[in-house]
Amino acid sequence: MDIIFLREIRLDARVGIYKREKAITQTVELNLDLALPSERVFASGKVSDTIDYAVVIERIRAALVEQHYGLVENLAEHVAQIILKEFHAPWVRVSIAKIGAQRSARRVGVVIERRRVK
């Protein structure tokens, strides 16, 4: 499997279950691994035959503005579904961490893996 990876993407999100979290945005850090939809890019050298990571980041940024997510798990699932459905990746691993959410931990978060259902 051929994978594109994106590391340490920092974006603002409305995420959390506590009252104070519902009124603010928090910085989250995303790490993504996306399986390429095909091997065409290796022969063509065209961005249209791969997944444009700049477009992925902007789409996720837009998703974070669209709604409030109660749990980081819900946010990770939403990101995974965007990548599978809109970018046609057959497989994705999404890691999302809230930065500074707990005094005793630098980051807290979740890692999920999903496959596209054919």
BELNOR-V53874 format. One record per backbone hydrogen bond with DSSP energy under -1.0 kcal/mol. CO is the residue of the C=O (numbers start at 1). NH is the residue of the N-H. If there is no record, write none. Layout:
# BELNOR-V53874
co: <CO | CO>
nh: <NH | NH>
This chain:
# BELNOR-V53874
co: <2 | 4 | 6 | 9 | 11 | 13 | 14 | 18 | 26 | 27 | 28 | 29 | 30 | 31 | 32 | 33 | 34 | 39 | 40 | 40 | 41 | 46 | 47 | 52 | 53 | 54 | 55 | 56 | 57 | 58 | 59 | 60 | 61 | 62 | 69 | 71 | 72 | 73 | 74 | 75 | 76 | 77 | 78 | 79 | 80 | 81 | 82 | 83 | 90 | 91 | 92 | 93 | 94 | 95 | 96 | 97 | 98 | 102 | 106 | 108 | 110 | 112 | 114>
nh: <36 | 34 | 32 | 30 | 28 | 26 | 69 | 22 | 13 | 99 | 11 | 97 | 9 | 95 | 6 | 93 | 4 | 42 | 43 | 44 | 45 | 49 | 50 | 56 | 57 | 58 | 59 | 60 | 61 | 62 | 63 | 64 | 65 | 66 | 16 | 75 | 76 | 77 | 78 | 79 | 80 | 81 | 82 | 83 | 84 | 85 | 86 | 89 | 116 | 35 | 114 | 33 | 112 | 31 | 110 | 29 | 108 | 105 | 100 | 98 | 96 | 94 | 92>
